[in-house]
């Protein structure tokens, strides 16, 4: 049962990515525009005279959405593979492979959605997000384990 609970966030996150990828190009652009507008309104409250490049900012938001979606996926997959136990390079590598394969399948899926395309660049962004999430999660987990060991040795 614990295995299933650890894999549930992975499955749900993959379903969310699939859902967002399944949106036609117009709906996806509308979502990105909405996020971009919210960022501009927020930033304008701090820098009222700023002139924002809307196209650049929207492109930046879209690519960062890829990065952070796969950052989270990488964390979820590695957590599920490690099952709260010892972290290994093999498990981290497997997590990265799973994320890369999902990124490739996601781009292939988008190829068949009206107004969307499949881009190798997006797979690279997705993969770098997953790798970053995996590395940070591994670092945090190993540091917390070292801290627990030090506290145990002090007793």
N, CA, C and O atoms as a GROMACS GRO file, in nm:
protein
  620
    1UNK      N    1   0.082  -0.120   0.000
    1UNK     CA    2   0.000   0.000   0.000
    1UNK      C    3   0.087   0.127   0.000
    1UNK      O    4   0.053   0.226  -0.064
    2UNK      N    5   0.200   0.122   0.074
    2UNK     CA    6   0.287   0.240   0.080
    2UNK      C    7   0.344   0.273  -0.058
    2UNK      O    8   0.359   0.390  -0.092
    3UNK      N    9   0.375   0.169  -0.138
    3UNK     CA   10   0.426   0.193  -0.274
    3UNK      C   11   0.324   0.273  -0.354
    3UNK      O   12   0.360   0.368  -0.424
    4UNK      N   13   0.198   0.233  -0.345
    4UNK     CA   14   0.093   0.301  -0.420
    4UNK      C   15   0.081   0.447  -0.377
    4UNK      O   16   0.067   0.537  -0.461
    5UNK      N   17   0.086   0.470  -0.246
    5UNK     CA   18   0.073   0.607  -0.195
    5UNK      C   19   0.189   0.694  -0.244
    5UNK      O   20   0.170   0.811  -0.275
    6UNK      N   21   0.309   0.634  -0.252
    6UNK     CA   22   0.424   0.711  -0.302
    6UNK      C   23   0.414   0.738  -0.452
    6UNK      O   24   0.461   0.841  -0.500
    7UNK      N   25   0.352   0.647  -0.525
    7UNK     CA   26   0.338   0.665  -0.671
    7UNK      C   27   0.216   0.749  -0.708
    7UNK      O   28   0.206   0.797  -0.822
    8UNK      N   29   0.123   0.767  -0.616
    8UNK     CA   30   0.001   0.845  -0.646
    8UNK      C   31   0.032   0.989  -0.689
    8UNK      O   32  -0.025   1.035  -0.788
    9UNK      N   33   0.121   1.062  -0.619
    9UNK     CA   34   0.153   1.198  -0.667
    9UNK      C   35   0.215   1.197  -0.808
    9UNK      O   36   0.189   1.287  -0.887
   10UNK      N   37   0.295   1.095  -0.839
   10UNK     CA   38   0.356   1.084  -0.972
   10UNK      C   39   0.246   1.070  -1.077
   10UNK      O   40   0.246   1.141  -1.178
   11UNK      N   41   0.154   0.980  -1.052
   11UNK     CA   42   0.045   0.954  -1.148
   11UNK      C   43  -0.042   1.078  -1.164
   11UNK      O   44  -0.076   1.117  -1.276
   12UNK      N   45  -0.078   1.140  -1.052
   12UNK     CA   46  -0.164   1.260  -1.060
   12UNK      C   47  -0.093   1.375  -1.131
   12UNK      O   48  -0.155   1.447  -1.209
   13UNK      N   49   0.037   1.391  -1.105
   13UNK     CA   50   0.113   1.499  -1.170
   13UNK      C   51   0.125   1.472  -1.320
   13UNK      O   52   0.113   1.564  -1.401
   14UNK      N   53   0.149   1.347  -1.357
   14UNK     CA   54   0.155   1.311  -1.499
   14UNK      C   55   0.021   1.337  -1.567
   14UNK      O   56   0.016   1.382  -1.681
   15UNK      N   57  -0.087   1.307  -1.497
   15UNK     CA   58  -0.220   1.334  -1.553
   15UNK      C   59  -0.243   1.484  -1.572
   15UNK      O   60  -0.302   1.526  -1.672
   16UNK      N   61  -0.195   1.565  -1.478
   16UNK     CA   62  -0.207   1.711  -1.492
   16UNK      C   63  -0.126   1.760  -1.612
   16UNK      O   64  -0.175   1.842  -1.691
   17UNK      N   65  -0.005   1.710  -1.627
   17UNK     CA   66   0.078   1.747  -1.743
   17UNK      C   67   0.007   1.706  -1.872
   17UNK      O   68   0.002   1.783  -1.967
   18UNK      N   69  -0.047   1.585  -1.875
   18UNK     CA   70  -0.119   1.537  -1.992
   18UNK      C   71  -0.238   1.626  -2.023
   18UNK      O   72  -0.261   1.662  -2.138
   19UNK      N   73  -0.314   1.662  -1.919
   19UNK     CA   74  -0.431   1.748  -1.937
   19UNK      C   75  -0.391   1.883  -1.997
   19UNK      O   76  -0.454   1.930  -2.092
   20UNK      N   77  -0.287   1.943  -1.942
   20UNK     CA   78  -0.243   2.073  -1.993
   20UNK      C   79  -0.188   2.062  -2.136
   20UNK      O   80  -0.206   2.153  -2.217
   21UNK      N   81  -0.123   1.951  -2.166
   21UNK     CA   82  -0.070   1.929  -2.300
   21UNK      C   83  -0.180   1.901  -2.402
   21UNK      O   84  -0.162   1.923  -2.522
   22UNK      N   85  -0.292   1.853  -2.353
   22UNK     CA   86  -0.401   1.817  -2.442
   22UNK      C   87  -0.485   1.939  -2.483
   22UNK      O   88  -0.572   1.929  -2.571
   23UNK      N   89  -0.459   2.052  -2.420
   23UNK     CA   90  -0.533   2.174  -2.456
   23UNK      C   91  -0.490   2.219  -2.594
   23UNK      O   92  -0.371   2.219  -2.625
   24UNK      N   93  -0.585   2.259  -2.678
   24UNK     CA   94  -0.549   2.315  -2.809
   24UNK      C   95  -0.462   2.440  -2.792
   24UNK      O   96  -0.461   2.501  -2.686
   25UNK      N   97  -0.391   2.475  -2.896
   25UNK     CA   98  -0.298   2.588  -2.891
   25UNK      C   99  -0.361   2.716  -2.839
   25UNK      O  100  -0.299   2.788  -2.761
   26UNK      N  101  -0.484   2.745  -2.881
   26UNK     CA  102  -0.550   2.870  -2.839
   26UNK      C  103  -0.574   2.871  -2.688
   26UNK      O  104  -0.552   2.972  -2.622
   27UNK      N  105  -0.620   2.758  -2.634
   27UNK     CA  106  -0.647   2.750  -2.490
   27UNK      C  107  -0.518   2.759  -2.410
   27UNK      O  108  -0.514   2.822  -2.304
   28UNK      N  109  -0.413   2.695  -2.460
   28UNK     CA  110  -0.283   2.700  -2.393
   28UNK      C  111  -0.228   2.842  -2.392
   28UNK      O  112  -0.174   2.888  -2.291
   29UNK      N  113  -0.241   2.911  -2.505
   29UNK     CA  114  -0.196   3.050  -2.514
   29UNK      C  115  -0.275   3.141  -2.420
   29UNK      O  116  -0.220   3.231  -2.359
   30UNK      N  117  -0.404   3.114  -2.411
   30UNK     CA  118  -0.489   3.194  -2.322
   30UNK      C  119  -0.446   3.176  -2.177
   30UNK      O  120  -0.442   3.273  -2.101
   31UNK      N  121  -0.413   3.054  -2.138
   31UNK     CA  122  -0.366   3.027  -2.003
   31UNK      C  123  -0.233   3.100  -1.978
   31UNK      O  124  -0.215   3.163  -1.874
   32UNK      N  125  -0.141   3.090  -2.073
   32UNK     CA  126  -0.012   3.158  -2.059
   32UNK      C  127  -0.029   3.309  -2.052
   32UNK      O  128   0.038   3.377  -1.974
   33UNK      N  129  -0.119   3.361  -2.135
   33UNK     CA  130  -0.145   3.506  -2.134
   33UNK      C  131  -0.201   3.550  -2.000
   33UNK      O  132  -0.165   3.656  -1.948
   34UNK      N  133  -0.290   3.470  -1.943
   34UNK     CA  134  -0.348   3.502  -1.812
   34UNK      C  135  -0.242   3.507  -1.703
   34UNK      O  136  -0.242   3.597  -1.619
   35UNK      N  137  -0.151   3.410  -1.705
   35UNK     CA  138  -0.042   3.409  -1.607
   35UNK      C  139   0.049   3.528  -1.629
   35UNK      O  140   0.090   3.595  -1.534
   36UNK      N  141   0.081   3.555  -1.755
   36UNK     CA  142   0.168   3.668  -1.788
   36UNK      C  143   0.106   3.799  -1.744
   36UNK      O  144   0.174   3.885  -1.687
   37UNK      N  145  -0.024   3.817  -1.769
   37UNK     CA  146  -0.094   3.939  -1.726
   37UNK      C  147  -0.089   3.955  -1.574
   37UNK      O  148  -0.070   4.066  -1.524
   38UNK      N  149  -0.107   3.845  -1.503
   38UNK     CA  150  -0.103   3.851  -1.356
   38UNK      C  151   0.037   3.892  -1.308
   38UNK      O  152   0.050   3.970  -1.214
   39UNK      N  153   0.140   3.841  -1.373
   39UNK     CA  154   0.278   3.877  -1.337
   39UNK      C  155   0.303   4.024  -1.364
   39UNK      O  156   0.364   4.094  -1.283
   40UNK      N  157   0.255   4.072  -1.479
   40UNK     CA  158   0.273   4.214  -1.514
   40UNK      C  159   0.200   4.303  -1.415
   40UNK      O  160   0.255   4.405  -1.373
   41UNK      N  161   0.078   4.268  -1.377
   41UNK     CA  162   0.003   4.349  -1.280
   41UNK      C  163   0.076   4.351  -1.146
   41UNK      O  164   0.086   4.456  -1.081
   42UNK      N  165   0.126   4.235  -1.105
   42UNK     CA  166   0.198   4.227  -0.977
   42UNK      C  167   0.326   4.311  -0.983
   42UNK      O  168   0.354   4.389  -0.892
   43UNK      N  169   0.403   4.295  -1.090
   43UNK     CA  170   0.529   4.369  -1.104
   43UNK      C  171   0.504   4.519  -1.119
   43UNK      O  172   0.582   4.600  -1.069
   44UNK      N  173   0.396   4.555  -1.186
   44UNK     CA  174   0.365   4.697  -1.205
   44UNK      C  175   0.332   4.767  -1.074
   44UNK      O  176   0.349   4.888  -1.063
   45UNK      N  177   0.285   4.692  -0.977
   45UNK     CA  178   0.256   4.754  -0.847
   45UNK      C  179   0.385   4.793  -0.776
   45UNK      O  180   0.383   4.882  -0.690
   46UNK      N  181   0.495   4.729  -0.809
   46UNK     CA  182   0.625   4.762  -0.750
   46UNK      C  183   0.705   4.857  -0.839
   46UNK      O  184   0.778   4.943  -0.790
   47UNK      N  185   0.690   4.840  -0.972
   47UNK     CA  186   0.763   4.923  -1.068
   47UNK      C  187   0.661   4.980  -1.168
   47UNK      O  188   0.649   4.929  -1.280
   48UNK      N  189   0.589   5.083  -1.128
   48UNK     CA  190   0.480   5.134  -1.213
   48UNK      C  191   0.524   5.186  -1.350
   48UNK      O  192   0.445   5.183  -1.444
   49UNK      N  193   0.646   5.231  -1.362
   49UNK     CA  194   0.689   5.289  -1.490
   49UNK      C  195   0.756   5.188  -1.582
   49UNK      O  196   0.804   5.224  -1.689
   50UNK      N  197   0.761   5.061  -1.541
   50UNK     CA  198   0.830   4.960  -1.621
   50UNK      C  199   0.755   4.931  -1.751
   50UNK      O  200   0.632   4.929  -1.755
   51UNK      N  201   0.832   4.910  -1.855
   51UNK     CA  202   0.776   4.876  -1.986
   51UNK      C  203   0.811   4.728  -2.012
   51UNK      O  204   0.927   4.696  -2.035
   52UNK      N  205   0.711   4.641  -2.007
   52UNK     CA  206   0.734   4.498  -2.021
   52UNK      C  207   0.719   4.453  -2.165
   52UNK      O  208   0.627   4.495  -2.235
   53UNK      N  209   0.810   4.368  -2.209
   53UNK     CA  210   0.801   4.307  -2.341
   53UNK      C  211   0.709   4.186  -2.328
   53UNK      O  212   0.750   4.080  -2.280
   54UNK      N  213   0.586   4.201  -2.372
   54UNK     CA  214   0.483   4.100  -2.353
   54UNK      C  215   0.519   3.967  -2.420
   54UNK      O  216   0.502   3.861  -2.359
   55UNK      N  217   0.569   3.972  -2.543
   55UNK     CA  218   0.604   3.848  -2.613
   55UNK      C  219   0.716   3.772  -2.542
   55UNK      O  220   0.709   3.650  -2.525
   56UNK      N  221   0.818   3.846  -2.500
   56UNK     CA  222   0.929   3.781  -2.429
   56UNK      C  223   0.882   3.722  -2.298
   56UNK      O  224   0.916   3.608  -2.264
   57UNK      N  225   0.802   3.799  -2.223
   57UNK     CA  226   0.756   3.754  -2.093
   57UNK      C  227   0.666   3.631  -2.106
   57UNK      O  228   0.675   3.538  -2.025
   58UNK      N  229   0.579   3.629  -2.206
   58UNK     CA  230   0.491   3.513  -2.226
   58UNK      C  231   0.573   3.390  -2.264
   58UNK      O  232   0.545   3.280  -2.216
   59UNK      N  233   0.673   3.407  -2.349
   59UNK     CA  234   0.762   3.296  -2.386
   59UNK      C  235   0.836   3.246  -2.262
   59UNK      O  236   0.850   3.125  -2.242
   60UNK      N  237   0.883   3.339  -2.180
   60UNK     CA  238   0.953   3.305  -2.056
   60UNK      C  239   0.863   3.225  -1.963
   60UNK      O  240   0.907   3.126  -1.904
   61UNK      N  241   0.738   3.266  -1.949
   61UNK     CA  242   0.641   3.197  -1.862
   61UNK      C  243   0.617   3.056  -1.914
   61UNK      O  244   0.615   2.960  -1.837
   62UNK      N  245   0.598   3.042  -2.045
   62UNK     CA  246   0.570   2.910  -2.104
   62UNK      C  247   0.686   2.814  -2.082
   62UNK      O  248   0.665   2.698  -2.045
   63UNK      N  249   0.807   2.859  -2.105
   63UNK     CA  250   0.924   2.770  -2.092
   63UNK      C  251   0.951   2.737  -1.945
   63UNK      O  252   0.992   2.625  -1.914
   64UNK      N  253   0.928   2.834  -1.857
   64UNK     CA  254   0.946   2.805  -1.714
   64UNK      C  255   0.838   2.712  -1.661
   64UNK      O  256   0.862   2.636  -1.567
   65UNK      N  257   0.721   2.716  -1.720
   65UNK     CA  258   0.617   2.621  -1.681
   65UNK      C  259   0.663   2.478  -1.712
   65UNK      O  260   0.641   2.387  -1.632
   66UNK      N  261   0.727   2.460  -1.827
   66UNK     CA  262   0.784   2.328  -1.861
   66UNK      C  263   0.886   2.287  -1.755
   66UNK      O  264   0.881   2.177  -1.701
   67UNK      N  265   0.979   2.377  -1.726
   67UNK     CA  266   1.087   2.348  -1.632
   67UNK      C  267   1.032   2.307  -1.496
   67UNK      O  268   1.070   2.204  -1.441
   68UNK      N  269   0.942   2.388  -1.441
   68UNK     CA  270   0.893   2.362  -1.306
   68UNK      C  271   0.799   2.243  -1.299
   68UNK      O  272   0.796   2.173  -1.198
   69UNK      N  273   0.722   2.217  -1.404
   69UNK     CA  274   0.636   2.098  -1.405
   69UNK      C  275   0.721   1.972  -1.396
   69UNK      O  276   0.687   1.878  -1.324
   70UNK      N  277   0.831   1.970  -1.469
   70UNK     CA  278   0.918   1.852  -1.467
   70UNK      C  279   1.012   1.852  -1.347
   70UNK      O  280   1.060   1.746  -1.307
   71UNK      N  281   1.040   1.967  -1.291
   71UNK     CA  282   1.113   1.975  -1.164
   71UNK      C  283   1.035   1.897  -1.058
   71UNK      O  284   1.090   1.812  -0.988
   72UNK      N  285   0.907   1.927  -1.049
   72UNK     CA  286   0.820   1.860  -0.951
   72UNK      C  287   0.806   1.712  -0.985
   72UNK      O  288   0.810   1.628  -0.895
   73UNK      N  289   0.790   1.680  -1.113
   73UNK     CA  290   0.780   1.539  -1.152
   73UNK      C  291   0.907   1.464  -1.111
   73UNK      O  292   0.898   1.352  -1.060
   74UNK      N  293   1.023   1.522  -1.132
   74UNK     CA  294   1.148   1.457  -1.092
   74UNK      C  295   1.152   1.428  -0.943
   74UNK      O  296   1.194   1.319  -0.902
   75UNK      N  297   1.109   1.523  -0.862
   75UNK     CA  298   1.104   1.504  -0.717
   75UNK      C  299   1.008   1.390  -0.682
   75UNK      O  300   1.042   1.302  -0.604
   76UNK      N  301   0.889   1.394  -0.740
   76UNK     CA  302   0.789   1.290  -0.711
   76UNK      C  303   0.838   1.151  -0.751
   76UNK      O  304   0.822   1.055  -0.676
   77UNK      N  305   0.898   1.140  -0.870
   77UNK     CA  306   0.943   1.010  -0.918
   77UNK      C  307   1.057   0.958  -0.830
   77UNK      O  308   1.056   0.841  -0.792
   78UNK      N  309   1.153   1.042  -0.798
   78UNK     CA  310   1.264   0.996  -0.714
   78UNK      C  311   1.215   0.958  -0.575
   78UNK      O  312   1.261   0.860  -0.518
   79UNK      N  313   1.122   1.034  -0.521
   79UNK     CA  314   1.067   1.001  -0.390
   79UNK      C  315   0.997   0.864  -0.394
   79UNK      O  316   1.012   0.783  -0.302
   80UNK      N  317   0.922   0.839  -0.500
   80UNK     CA  318   0.854   0.710  -0.514
   80UNK      C  319   0.955   0.596  -0.530
   80UNK      O  320   0.937   0.489  -0.472
   81UNK      N  321   1.058   0.618  -0.609
   81UNK     CA  322   1.159   0.513  -0.629
   81UNK      C  323   1.239   0.485  -0.502
   81UNK      O  324   1.275   0.370  -0.476
   82UNK      N  325   1.267   0.587  -0.424
   82UNK     CA  326   1.349   0.568  -0.304
   82UNK      C  327   1.266   0.511  -0.188
   82UNK      O  328   1.322   0.455  -0.094
   83UNK      N  329   1.135   0.527  -0.195
   83UNK     CA  330   1.044   0.475  -0.093
   83UNK      C  331   1.086   0.512   0.049
   83UNK      O  332   1.070   0.435   0.143
   84UNK      N  333   1.140   0.633   0.061
   84UNK     CA  334   1.181   0.680   0.192
   84UNK      C  335   1.307   0.613   0.244
   84UNK      O  336   1.348   0.637   0.358
   85UNK      N  337   1.370   0.531   0.161
   85UNK     CA  338   1.491   0.460   0.204
   85UNK      C  339   1.613   0.528   0.145
   85UNK      O  340   1.609   0.645   0.107
   86UNK      N  341   1.720   0.453   0.139
   86UNK     CA  342   1.848   0.505   0.092
   86UNK      C  343   1.841   0.554  -0.053
   86UNK      O  344   1.784   0.488  -0.140
   87UNK      N  345   1.900   0.671  -0.074
   87UNK     CA  346   1.906   0.730  -0.207
   87UNK      C  347   2.030   0.674  -0.277
   87UNK      O  348   2.138   0.667  -0.218
   88UNK      N  349   2.014   0.635  -0.402
   88UNK     CA  350   2.129   0.586  -0.478
   88UNK      C  351   2.136   0.658  -0.613
   88UNK      O  352   2.037   0.714  -0.661
   89UNK      N  353   2.253   0.654  -0.671
   89UNK     CA  354   2.271   0.713  -0.804
   89UNK      C  355   2.184   0.637  -0.905
   89UNK      O  356   2.129   0.697  -0.997
   90UNK      N  357   2.170   0.507  -0.887
   90UNK     CA  358   2.086   0.426  -0.976
   90UNK      C  359   1.941   0.475  -0.972
   90UNK      O  360   1.878   0.492  -1.076
   91UNK      N  361   1.889   0.496  -0.852
   91UNK     CA  362   1.750   0.544  -0.838
   91UNK      C  363   1.733   0.682  -0.900
   91UNK      O  364   1.633   0.711  -0.965
   92UNK      N  365   1.832   0.768  -0.879
   92UNK     CA  366   1.826   0.902  -0.938
   92UNK      C  367   1.830   0.894  -1.090
   92UNK      O  368   1.757   0.965  -1.159
   93UNK      N  369   1.915   0.805  -1.142
   93UNK     CA  370   1.922   0.785  -1.287
   93UNK      C  371   1.793   0.730  -1.344
   93UNK      O  372   1.747   0.773  -1.450
   94UNK      N  373   1.734   0.635  -1.273
   94UNK     CA  374   1.605   0.580  -1.317
   94UNK      C  375   1.496   0.687  -1.316
   94UNK      O  376   1.413   0.693  -1.407
   95UNK      N  377   1.496   0.771  -1.214
   95UNK     CA  378   1.398   0.879  -1.207
   95UNK      C  379   1.414   0.973  -1.326
   95UNK      O  380   1.315   1.015  -1.386
   96UNK      N  381   1.538   1.005  -1.359
   96UNK     CA  382   1.562   1.094  -1.473
   96UNK      C  383   1.518   1.029  -1.604
   96UNK      O  384   1.458   1.095  -1.688
   97UNK      N  385   1.546   0.902  -1.621
   97UNK     CA  386   1.505   0.831  -1.743
   97UNK      C  387   1.353   0.831  -1.755
   97UNK      O  388   1.299   0.854  -1.863
   98UNK      N  389   1.283   0.804  -1.645
   98UNK     CA  390   1.136   0.805  -1.647
   98UNK      C  391   1.085   0.942  -1.688
   98UNK      O  392   0.994   0.953  -1.770
   99UNK      N  393   1.144   1.047  -1.631
   99UNK     CA  394   1.100   1.184  -1.663
   99UNK      C  395   1.129   1.220  -1.809
   99UNK      O  396   1.046   1.283  -1.875
  100UNK      N  397   1.245   1.181  -1.859
  100UNK     CA  398   1.280   1.210  -1.998
  100UNK      C  399   1.186   1.138  -2.093
  100UNK      O  400   1.138   1.196  -2.190
  101UNK      N  401   1.158   1.011  -2.064
  101UNK     CA  402   1.066   0.935  -2.149
  101UNK      C  403   0.926   0.996  -2.146
  101UNK      O  404   0.857   1.001  -2.248
  102UNK      N  405   0.884   1.043  -2.029
  102UNK     CA  406   0.754   1.108  -2.022
  102UNK      C  407   0.754   1.240  -2.098
  102UNK      O  408   0.655   1.275  -2.163
  103UNK      N  409   0.864   1.314  -2.091
  103UNK     CA  410   0.874   1.441  -2.164
  103UNK      C  411   0.866   1.416  -2.315
  103UNK      O  412   0.799   1.490  -2.387
  104UNK      N  413   0.933   1.311  -2.362
  104UNK     CA  414   0.928   1.276  -2.505
  104UNK      C  415   0.786   1.239  -2.543
  104UNK      O  416   0.735   1.285  -2.645
  105UNK      N  417   0.721   1.155  -2.462
  105UNK     CA  418   0.583   1.113  -2.494
  105UNK      C  419   0.489   1.233  -2.489
  105UNK      O  420   0.394   1.240  -2.567
  106UNK      N  421   0.514   1.327  -2.399
  106UNK     CA  422   0.432   1.447  -2.389
  106UNK      C  423   0.444   1.533  -2.515
  106UNK      O  424   0.344   1.584  -2.566
  107UNK      N  425   0.566   1.548  -2.565
  107UNK     CA  426   0.584   1.626  -2.688
  107UNK      C  427   0.522   1.556  -2.808
  107UNK      O  428   0.463   1.621  -2.894
  108UNK      N  429   0.536   1.425  -2.814
  108UNK     CA  430   0.470   1.350  -2.923
  108UNK      C  431   0.319   1.365  -2.915
  108UNK      O  432   0.252   1.378  -3.017
  109UNK      N  433   0.266   1.363  -2.795
  109UNK     CA  434   0.122   1.383  -2.774
  109UNK      C  435   0.080   1.521  -2.826
  109UNK      O  436  -0.022   1.534  -2.892
  110UNK      N  437   0.160   1.624  -2.795
  110UNK     CA  438   0.126   1.759  -2.838
  110UNK      C  439   0.126   1.774  -2.990
  110UNK      O  440   0.056   1.859  -3.045
  111UNK      N  441   0.205   1.692  -3.056
  111UNK     CA  442   0.213   1.698  -3.202
  111UNK      C  443   0.076   1.676  -3.266
  111UNK      O  444   0.048   1.730  -3.373
  112UNK      N  445  -0.009   1.598  -3.200
  112UNK     CA  446  -0.140   1.565  -3.256
  112UNK      C  447  -0.252   1.657  -3.206
  112UNK      O  448  -0.368   1.635  -3.238
  113UNK      N  449  -0.217   1.758  -3.130
  113UNK     CA  450  -0.316   1.852  -3.076
  113UNK      C  451  -0.317   1.977  -3.164
  113UNK      O  452  -0.212   2.033  -3.193
  114UNK      N  453  -0.436   2.020  -3.208
  114UNK     CA  454  -0.445   2.138  -3.294
  114UNK      C  455  -0.379   2.261  -3.231
  114UNK      O  456  -0.404   2.295  -3.115
  115UNK      N  457  -0.295   2.326  -3.310
  115UNK     CA  458  -0.228   2.448  -3.266
  115UNK      C  459  -0.107   2.424  -3.178
  115UNK      O  460  -0.046   2.520  -3.129
  116UNK      N  461  -0.071   2.299  -3.156
  116UNK     CA  462   0.045   2.266  -3.073
  116UNK      C  463   0.152   2.202  -3.161
  116UNK      O  464   0.125   2.165  -3.275
  117UNK      N  465   0.271   2.189  -3.107
  117UNK     CA  466   0.381   2.127  -3.182
  117UNK      C  467   0.466   2.045  -3.086
  117UNK      O  468   0.455   2.057  -2.964
  118UNK      N  469   0.549   1.961  -3.144
  118UNK     CA  470   0.646   1.884  -3.066
  118UNK      C  471   0.782   1.946  -3.088
  118UNK      O  472   0.828   1.959  -3.202
  119UNK      N  473   0.847   1.985  -2.980
  119UNK     CA  474   0.977   2.052  -2.992
  119UNK      C  475   1.082   1.982  -2.907
  119UNK      O  476   1.060   1.954  -2.789
  120UNK      N  477   1.195   1.955  -2.968
  120UNK     CA  478   1.307   1.894  -2.897
  120UNK      C  479   1.353   1.988  -2.785
  120UNK      O  480   1.392   1.943  -2.677
  121UNK      N  481   1.348   2.117  -2.810
  121UNK     CA  482   1.388   2.216  -2.710
  121UNK      C  483   1.306   2.200  -2.582
  121UNK      O  484   1.359   2.214  -2.472
  122UNK      N  485   1.176   2.172  -2.596
  122UNK     CA  486   1.092   2.154  -2.478
  122UNK      C  487   1.131   2.028  -2.401
  122UNK      O  488   1.126   2.026  -2.278
  123UNK      N  489   1.169   1.922  -2.472
  123UNK     CA  490   1.215   1.800  -2.405
  123UNK      C  491   1.342   1.831  -2.326
  123UNK      O  492   1.360   1.781  -2.215
  124UNK      N  493   1.429   1.913  -2.382
  124UNK     CA  494   1.552   1.951  -2.312
  124UNK      C  495   1.521   2.036  -2.188
  124UNK      O  496   1.582   2.018  -2.083
  125UNK      N  497   1.427   2.127  -2.201
  125UNK     CA  498   1.386   2.209  -2.086
  125UNK      C  499   1.322   2.121  -1.979
  125UNK      O  500   1.353   2.133  -1.861
  126UNK      N  501   1.233   2.032  -2.022
  126UNK     CA  502   1.168   1.939  -1.929
  126UNK      C  503   1.272   1.854  -1.856
  126UNK      O  504   1.266   1.837  -1.735
  127UNK      N  505   1.367   1.802  -1.932
  127UNK     CA  506   1.471   1.715  -1.876
  127UNK      C  507   1.560   1.791  -1.778
  127UNK      O  508   1.598   1.737  -1.674
  128UNK      N  509   1.592   1.915  -1.810
  128UNK     CA  510   1.676   1.993  -1.718
  128UNK      C  511   1.597   2.026  -1.591
  128UNK      O  512   1.655   2.031  -1.482
  129UNK      N  513   1.468   2.048  -1.603
  129UNK     CA  514   1.385   2.070  -1.484
  129UNK      C  515   1.382   1.945  -1.396
  129UNK      O  516   1.396   1.954  -1.274
  130UNK      N  517   1.362   1.829  -1.460
  130UNK     CA  518   1.360   1.703  -1.384
  130UNK      C  519   1.495   1.678  -1.317
  130UNK      O  520   1.500   1.641  -1.200
  131UNK      N  521   1.604   1.699  -1.391
  131UNK     CA  522   1.738   1.678  -1.335
  131UNK      C  523   1.762   1.770  -1.216
  131UNK      O  524   1.816   1.728  -1.114
  132UNK      N  525   1.723   1.896  -1.228
  132UNK     CA  526   1.739   1.991  -1.119
  132UNK      C  527   1.660   1.948  -0.996
  132UNK      O  528   1.710   1.952  -0.884
  133UNK      N  529   1.535   1.907  -1.017
  133UNK     CA  530   1.452   1.859  -0.906
  133UNK      C  531   1.512   1.737  -0.839
  133UNK      O  532   1.513   1.726  -0.717
  134UNK      N  533   1.562   1.644  -0.920
  134UNK     CA  534   1.624   1.522  -0.868
  134UNK      C  535   1.748   1.556  -0.787
  134UNK      O  536   1.768   1.502  -0.678
  135UNK      N  537   1.832   1.644  -0.839
  135UNK     CA  538   1.955   1.680  -0.768
  135UNK      C  539   1.925   1.752  -0.636
  135UNK      O  540   1.986   1.722  -0.534
  136UNK      N  541   1.833   1.846  -0.639
  136UNK     CA  542   1.800   1.920  -0.517
  136UNK      C  543   1.736   1.828  -0.414
  136UNK      O  544   1.768   1.835  -0.295
  137UNK      N  545   1.644   1.742  -0.458
  137UNK     CA  546   1.580   1.648  -0.367
  137UNK      C  547   1.685   1.554  -0.306
  137UNK      O  548   1.680   1.526  -0.186
  138UNK      N  549   1.777   1.506  -0.388
  138UNK     CA  550   1.883   1.416  -0.338
  138UNK      C  551   1.970   1.488  -0.236
  138UNK      O  552   2.004   1.431  -0.132
  139UNK      N  553   2.006   1.611  -0.265
  139UNK     CA  554   2.089   1.688  -0.174
  139UNK      C  555   2.019   1.711  -0.040
  139UNK      O  556   2.079   1.692   0.066
  140UNK      N  557   1.894   1.751  -0.045
  140UNK     CA  558   1.818   1.775   0.078
  140UNK      C  559   1.804   1.646   0.158
  140UNK      O  560   1.821   1.645   0.279
  141UNK      N  561   1.771   1.538   0.089
  141UNK     CA  562   1.752   1.410   0.157
  141UNK      C  563   1.882   1.361   0.220
  141UNK      O  564   1.882   1.311   0.332
  142UNK      N  565   1.994   1.374   0.149
  142UNK     CA  566   2.121   1.327   0.204
  142UNK      C  567   2.166   1.414   0.321
  142UNK      O  568   2.223   1.364   0.418
  143UNK      N  569   2.141   1.544   0.313
  143UNK     CA  570   2.177   1.634   0.424
  143UNK      C  571   2.094   1.604   0.548
  143UNK      O  572   2.146   1.603   0.659
  144UNK      N  573   1.965   1.578   0.528
  144UNK     CA  574   1.881   1.548   0.645
  144UNK      C  575   1.921   1.415   0.706
  144UNK      O  576   1.914   1.398   0.828
  145UNK      N  577   1.963   1.320   0.623
  145UNK     CA  578   2.009   1.190   0.675
  145UNK      C  579   2.138   1.209   0.754
  145UNK      O  580   2.155   1.151   0.861
  146UNK      N  581   2.230   1.290   0.701
  146UNK     CA  582   2.355   1.316   0.772
  146UNK      C  583   2.329   1.385   0.906
  146UNK      O  584   2.394   1.355   1.006
  147UNK      N  585   2.234   1.476   0.908
  147UNK     CA  586   2.200   1.547   1.030
  147UNK      C  587   2.141   1.450   1.133
  147UNK      O  588   2.174   1.458   1.251
  148UNK      N  589   2.054   1.359   1.089
  148UNK     CA  590   1.997   1.259   1.180
  148UNK      C  591   2.106   1.169   1.236
  148UNK      O  592   2.105   1.133   1.353
  149UNK      N  593   2.203   1.132   1.148
  149UNK     CA  594   2.312   1.045   1.193
  149UNK      C  595   2.398   1.117   1.297
  149UNK      O  596   2.437   1.057   1.397
  150UNK      N  597   2.428   1.244   1.276
  150UNK     CA  598   2.507   1.321   1.372
  150UNK      C  599   2.434   1.332   1.506
  150UNK      O  600   2.495   1.318   1.612
  151UNK      N  601   2.304   1.357   1.499
  151UNK     CA  602   2.226   1.366   1.622
  151UNK      C  603   2.221   1.233   1.695
  151UNK      O  604   2.223   1.229   1.818
  152UNK      N  605   2.214   1.124   1.620
  152UNK     CA  606   2.211   0.990   1.678
  152UNK      C  607   2.346   0.959   1.746
  152UNK      O  608   2.349   0.901   1.854
  153UNK      N  609   2.455   0.997   1.682
  153UNK     CA  610   2.588   0.971   1.738
  153UNK      C  611   2.615   1.054   1.862
  153UNK      O  612   2.696   1.013   1.946
  154UNK      N  613   2.551   1.167   1.878
  154UNK     CA  614   2.570   1.252   1.995
  154UNK      C  615   2.504   1.195   2.118
  154UNK      O  616   2.542   1.228   2.231
  155UNK      N  617   2.406   1.110   2.099
  155UNK     CA  618   2.329   1.056   2.212
  155UNK      C  619   2.408   0.960   2.293
  155UNK      O  620   2.357   0.906   2.391
   0.00000   0.00000   0.00000
